[in-house]
Amino acid sequence: MNENYLHYVWMNKRVPSIQIKLTDNRKIDILNFGYYNRSAAGPDFSMGIIHLEGTDLFGPIELHVKSSDWYKHGHQNDPSYNNVILHVVYEHDEEVIQNGRVLPSLEIASYIDVIHYKNYRLSSDKHILPCRDSIHKHQNELEEMKVEALNQKLMSKVNIFLDQNRNMSAVYYKLLAVSCGSGLNKKAFDELTERYSLNTLMKISKQNRFNFLLDRSGLLGNRGNDNWEFSGFYPAGHPMIRLKQFIHVLNAIDPLNELDFILNCDFSVFKKKLNVIDDPLPLNFIRHIFINTVIPLQFIHGIAHGSDGSNVFPKLKALPSESNRIVRMWKDLGVSIENAYDSQSVIALYNSLCNEKKCLSCGVGNALVKEPNDTEDCIFL
């Protein structure tokens, strides 16, 4: 048994809810199973409601394989667990006391559907995609998850908008920096833009901006930024080259004075604008910046003005798909990836669910778990 499966059971209400016995033989009604917390911090479910001894209790609900896991996970030292109203466990092996009170405990081993659990068994499949051999049978579920994952990825950028006090020029500056950092140097670029704001940088003459940031970046070994990575990518991704490209983009398009252009452009005019000045940028890099900086900014702008942000999707579909390890992995499974909308969707799905093995949060994983399977060679080994 594992905790992810228990989360799935609880989230899908696969246990009785009326007059069920706690480990101390008191009976409860579960009026609301709560809302699943997908983040790593805090109790598993929030806003649960149970009826116990004539009183409705409102609060978080926590799940464990064994009740003693409460102490193994250190919850006794975390105040965010003080208001837990129900401790749901597969096996009750110890009373749990939190904030001076014994937590009501519900043991659910007897309610687990053994056949359903045999179909589950996702976690020990060492392949990053346990659904790989059956995904072709669940294309509808896959398409739905791709759309959901891309929307969630873009919606997550709204936090940058809020952090930057709804200043779209500052948001563009942050997105551009993170895009130039790509994978390994995102943090270093982000730290650089935290220390030197857009307004500060744009007050410096164009010809001096690169040297200004280079001297203060730590890339020359003369500053305290130890976040830079110098290996693990192609030469074109070297941080010195990316810093130069970062300044190139800012010099070509001034986000303080040309914000309307950025918020409304498509790829062709964006590319033309960047290549007006000398030393044109590589086409793949321009696409990368447009996809990971301009598209999220236009999405955020749409959300901020009451739309659903979907106006950016045709612009993604007009671009060729990206080519990287994640995209190639999906293509090898026969998944159709025809444009940047498709590639961004599968990248977002991989990063949010597949890489974390959150198969039970995925429509494809749910469909496979529910399939009848009487053999011992189930793909979920």
C-alpha positions in Angstrom: 0.0 0.0 0.0 1.2 3.6 -0.6 -0.1 7.0 0.2 -0.7 8.1 -3.4 -3.3 5.4 -3.8 -5.0 6.3 -0.5 -5.2 9.9 -1.8 -6.9 8.6 -4.9 -9.3 6.5 -2.9 -10.3 9.4 -0.7 -10.5 12.0 -3.5 -12.8 9.6 -5.4 -14.9 8.8 -2.3 -14.3 5.1 -2.6 -15.1 4.5 1.1 -18.5 4.7 2.9 -19.5 8.0 4.3 -22.4 7.4 6.6 -22.1 5.9 10.2 -18.7 4.5 9.8 -16.7 3.5 12.9 -13.5 5.2 14.0 -10.8 3.2 15.7 -12.3 4.0 19.1 -15.7 2.7 17.9 -17.3 6.2 17.7 -19.4 6.7 14.6 -19.0 9.5 12.1 -20.6 10.8 8.9 -18.3 12.3 6.3 -20.2 15.3 5.0 -17.4 16.6 2.7 -14.2 14.7 1.8 -12.4 18.0 1.3 -10.3 19.4 -1.5 -7.1 17.7 -2.5 -3.9 19.6 -1.8 -1.6 19.0 -4.8 1.3 20.9 -3.2 3.9 19.3 -1.0 3.1 21.5 2.1 0.3 21.1 4.6 -2.4 18.5 5.1 -3.6 16.3 2.2 -7.1 17.6 2.1 -8.5 21.0 3.1 -12.1 22.1 4.0 -13.3 18.7 5.0 -16.5 18.3 7.1 -17.4 15.4 9.4 -20.2 14.9 11.9 -19.0 13.5 15.2 -21.1 13.1 18.4 -23.7 15.7 17.4 -21.2 18.3 16.1 -20.1 19.2 12.6 -16.3 19.6 12.5 -14.7 21.7 9.7 -11.0 21.4 8.8 -8.1 19.6 7.1 -8.0 15.8 6.7 -4.6 13.9 6.6 -4.0 10.4 5.2 -1.2 7.9 5.9 -0.5 4.3 5.3 0.1 3.8 9.1 -1.0 6.2 11.8 2.6 6.2 13.2 3.7 7.9 9.9 2.3 11.1 11.4 5.4 11.2 13.7 7.8 9.9 11.0 6.8 12.8 8.8 7.2 15.3 11.6 3.7 16.6 11.6 3.7 16.9 15.4 6.1 19.8 15.0 4.1 21.6 12.3 1.4 24.0 13.5 -0.4 23.7 10.1 -1.6 20.2 11.3 -3.0 21.4 14.6 -6.5 21.7 13.2 -6.7 18.4 11.4 -10.2 16.9 12.1 -9.7 13.4 10.8 -6.7 11.1 10.4 -7.4 8.5 7.7 -5.0 5.5 7.7 -4.7 2.1 6.0 -3.5 0.6 9.2 -4.0 2.0 12.7 -0.9 1.1 14.8 -0.6 4.1 17.2 -2.7 6.8 18.7 -1.8 10.2 17.4 -1.8 13.3 19.7 -1.6 16.7 18.2 -1.8 20.0 20.0 -2.8 18.2 23.2 -5.7 16.2 21.7 -6.1 12.6 20.4 -6.9 12.8 16.7 -10.0 10.9 15.5 -8.7 8.1 13.4 -10.4 6.1 10.6 -8.8 2.8 9.4 -9.9 2.0 5.9 -8.1 -1.2 5.0 -11.3 -3.1 5.0 -12.8 -0.8 2.4 -10.0 -1.1 -0.1 -11.1 -2.9 -3.4 -8.3 -5.5 -3.8 -8.9 -5.9 -7.6 -8.9 -2.1 -8.1 -5.6 -1.9 -6.1 -4.0 -4.6 -8.2 -4.9 -2.6 -11.3 -3.2 0.4 -9.7 0.4 -0.6 -8.8 1.8 2.4 -10.6 4.5 3.6 -8.3 7.0 0.8 -8.7 7.1 0.9 -12.6 10.6 2.4 -13.1 9.7 3.8 -16.6 8.7 7.4 -16.4 5.5 6.7 -18.4 3.9 3.5 -17.0 1.0 4.1 -19.4 3.4 3.8 -22.4 2.0 0.5 -23.8 -1.7 1.5 -23.5 -1.6 5.2 -24.2 -2.8 4.7 -27.8 -6.1 3.5 -26.4 -6.7 6.6 -24.5 -6.1 9.5 -26.9 -9.2 11.4 -25.7 -8.0 11.4 -22.1 -4.5 12.3 -23.3 -5.7 15.3 -25.3 -7.8 16.5 -22.3 -4.7 16.3 -20.0 -2.5 18.1 -22.5 -5.0 21.0 -22.6 -5.3 21.1 -18.8 -1.5 20.9 -18.3 -0.8 23.8 -20.7 -3.5 25.9 -19.2 -2.1 25.3 -15.7 1.4 26.1 -16.8 0.3 29.4 -18.2 -1.9 30.2 -15.3 1.1 29.6 -13.0 2.7 32.7 -14.6 0.0 34.9 -13.2 1.9 34.7 -9.9 4.7 36.6 -11.5 2.2 39.3 -12.6 1.0 39.6 -9.0 4.6 39.6 -7.6 5.5 42.4 -9.9 2.5 44.6 -8.8 0.7 44.0 -12.1 3.4 45.8 -14.0 3.5 44.1 -17.4 6.8 45.5 -18.4 8.4 44.1 -15.3 6.7 40.7 -15.9 8.2 40.6 -19.4 11.6 41.3 -17.9 11.3 38.4 -15.5 9.9 36.0 -18.1 12.7 36.9 -20.5 15.4 36.4 -17.9 14.0 33.0 -17.0 13.6 32.0 -20.6 17.3 32.9 -21.3 18.3 30.8 -18.3 16.4 27.9 -19.7 16.8 24.9 -17.4 20.0 25.0 -15.5 20.4 28.8 -15.1 16.9 30.0 -14.5 17.7 30.7 -10.9 20.8 32.7 -11.6 19.1 34.8 -14.2 16.1 35.3 -11.9 18.4 36.4 -9.1 20.2 38.9 -11.5 16.9 40.6 -12.4 15.9 40.7 -8.7 19.1 42.7 -7.9 18.9 44.9 -11.0 15.4 46.0 -12.0 14.2 46.8 -15.5 14.1 50.5 -14.8 17.7 50.4 -13.5 19.0 48.6 -16.6 17.1 50.7 -19.1 18.7 53.9 -17.7 22.1 52.6 -18.9 23.1 53.2 -22.5 22.5 50.2 -24.9 26.2 49.7 -25.5 27.0 49.5 -21.8 24.1 47.2 -20.6 25.9 43.9 -21.3 29.1 44.9 -19.5 27.0 46.3 -16.6 25.3 43.0 -16.0 28.3 40.9 -16.8 30.4 42.7 -14.2 27.7 42.2 -11.6 26.5 38.7 -12.5 29.3 36.6 -11.0 30.1 35.0 -14.3 33.6 36.5 -14.1 34.2 35.1 -10.7 34.2 38.5 -9.1 30.8 38.5 -7.4 28.9 36.2 -5.0 26.4 34.5 -7.3 27.2 30.8 -7.1 24.1 29.7 -9.0 25.6 29.6 -12.5 26.0 26.3 -14.2 28.6 26.0 -17.0 28.0 22.4 -18.1 25.1 20.2 -19.0 24.0 22.0 -22.2 25.0 22.7 -25.7 27.6 25.5 -26.3 24.8 27.9 -27.5 23.3 27.7 -24.0 26.5 28.9 -22.2 25.4 31.6 -19.7 27.8 34.2 -21.2 26.1 33.8 -24.6 22.6 33.8 -23.1 23.4 37.0 -21.1 24.4 38.7 -24.3 21.2 37.5 -26.0 19.2 38.7 -23.1 20.6 42.2 -23.6 20.2 41.9 -27.4 16.4 41.3 -26.9 16.0 44.2 -24.5 18.0 46.5 -26.8 15.9 45.6 -29.8 12.5 45.9 -28.1 12.2 48.3 -25.2 9.5 46.8 -22.8 9.0 50.2 -21.1 8.1 52.0 -24.4 7.0 49.2 -26.7 4.8 47.1 -24.4 1.8 47.4 -26.7 3.9 45.8 -29.5 4.9 42.9 -27.3 1.3 42.3 -26.1 -0.1 42.1 -29.6 2.7 40.8 -31.9 2.8 37.5 -33.7 6.0 35.6 -34.3 6.8 37.0 -37.7 6.9 40.6 -36.6 8.6 39.7 -33.3 11.4 38.0 -35.3 11.7 40.9 -37.7 12.0 43.4 -34.8 14.7 41.4 -33.1 16.8 41.1 -36.3 16.8 44.7 -37.2 20.0 45.3 -35.3 23.4 43.7 -36.2 24.4 40.2 -35.2 21.0 38.4 -35.8 19.9 35.9 -33.2 19.5 32.2 -34.0 16.0 31.3 -35.2 15.5 28.6 -32.6 16.4 31.0 -29.9 13.9 33.6 -31.1 11.2 30.9 -31.2 12.2 29.9 -27.7 11.8 33.4 -26.4 8.5 34.0 -28.2 7.1 30.7 -26.8 8.3 31.1 -23.3 8.2 34.9 -22.8 5.8 36.6 -25.3 3.1 33.9 -25.2 2.9 33.7 -21.4 2.8 37.6 -21.2 0.0 37.8 -23.7 -1.9 35.0 -21.9 -1.5 36.9 -18.6 -2.6 40.1 -20.2 -5.7 38.4 -21.5 -6.5 36.9 -18.1 -6.0 40.3 -16.4 -8.6 41.8 -18.8 -11.2 39.2 -18.4 -10.6 36.7 -21.2 -9.6 33.0 -20.8 -6.2 33.7 -22.6 -7.0 31.2 -25.4 -6.2 33.9 -28.0 -2.5 32.8 -27.7 -3.1 29.2 -28.8 -3.4 29.9 -32.6 0.0 31.6 -32.3 1.5 28.5 -30.8 -0.1 26.3 -33.4 1.4 28.4 -36.1 4.9 27.5 -34.9 6.8 24.2 -35.5 7.1 21.9 -32.5 10.1 22.1 -30.3 12.6 19.2 -30.3 14.0 18.1 -26.9 14.2 14.9 -24.9 10.7 15.1 -23.5 9.1 15.8 -26.9 11.1 12.9 -28.5 9.9 10.6 -25.8 6.3 11.3 -26.6 6.8 11.0 -30.3 8.5 7.6 -29.8 5.2 6.5 -28.2 3.3 7.5 -31.3 1.8 10.7 -29.9 1.1 13.3 -32.6 3.1 16.5 -32.0 2.7 18.7 -35.0 3.3 22.2 -33.7 4.5 24.3 -30.7 1.1 24.0 -29.0 1.4 20.2 -29.0 5.1 20.3 -27.8 4.3 22.8 -25.0 1.4 20.7 -23.9 3.3 17.4 -23.6 6.2 19.2 -21.9 3.8 20.7 -19.4 2.1 17.4 -18.8 5.4 15.6 -18.3 6.8 18.2 -15.8 3.6 18.5 -13.8 2.5 14.9 -13.5 4.6 12.3 -15.3 8.0 13.3 -13.8 6.4 13.3 -10.4 4.6 9.9 -11.0 1.3 11.5 -10.2 -0.5 9.0 -12.4 -3.7 9.1 -10.4 -4.1 12.8 -11.0 -4.1 12.1 -14.8 -7.1 11.1 -16.9 -5.0 8.5 -18.7 -3.9 6.9 -15.4 -7.4 6.9 -14.0 -8.8 5.2 -17.2 -6.1 2.5 -17.0 -6.7 1.8 -13.3 -10.4 1.4 -14.0 -9.8 -1.1 -16.8 -10.7 -4.8 -16.0 -7.5 -6.8 -15.7 -7.4 -10.4 -14.6 -3.9 -11.2 -15.6 -0.7 -11.0 -13.5 1.2 -9.2 -16.3 -0.6 -5.9 -15.7 1.4 -3.0 -17.0 1.3 -1.4 -13.6 3.9 -3.6 -11.9 
